[in-house]
Amino acid sequence: MTHYAAPIASVVVYAKDMKTLARFYSCTLELKELEAESGFILLAGNGVEIAVVAIPEAMAARINISSPATAREETPLKFRFLVTGLAQAVEKATLAGGAFKPIASAWSWRGMKRLDGQDPEGSVLQLRQVQSDA
C-alpha cells in the first residue's frame, strides 16, 4: 500500500455517472487519479482530495438528471475550491460538462475573486482565485 500525505480536508461526491464527475473534477481542479475501483475514483492534488463514489445502481435508476443539469441548490453544502486562474478553470469546467455563471458576475470577498457554478450532475460549487494587490 502506498502512503501519501493526507490533505486537511477531503470531499466525497456521490455520482450517478462516476467517470463523468471524476473527469470534471480532475480537469477543473487539475487533480490526479490516485486510485480507481468499480465503485469509486480517488482524485488528489493541490491540497485537495475528492473521492467520487458511484451511487448504487438501484438508487441511481431513480435519479433523473436533466441536460443541462439543474443546480441542486436544496443541499445545505457548497464546496469551494481554490484555483490559480478563474477564467481558465471555468473554461475547463464547461468543457467537462459543468456550468458556471458568466465570469463578469464573479465577485470579490476577503481577497478572493469568486464564481458559483455546478458540476455535470448539478452539485453546486464555487471556484475562488486569490486576487493580486495590483
Secondary structure, DSSP 8 states (H G I E B T S, - for coil): -------S-EEEEEESSHHHHHHHHHHHHT-EEEEEETTEEEEEETTEEEEEEE--HHHHTT----SS----TTSS--EEEE-S-HHHHHHHHHHTT-EE--GGG-EEETTEEEEEEE-TT--EEEEEEE----
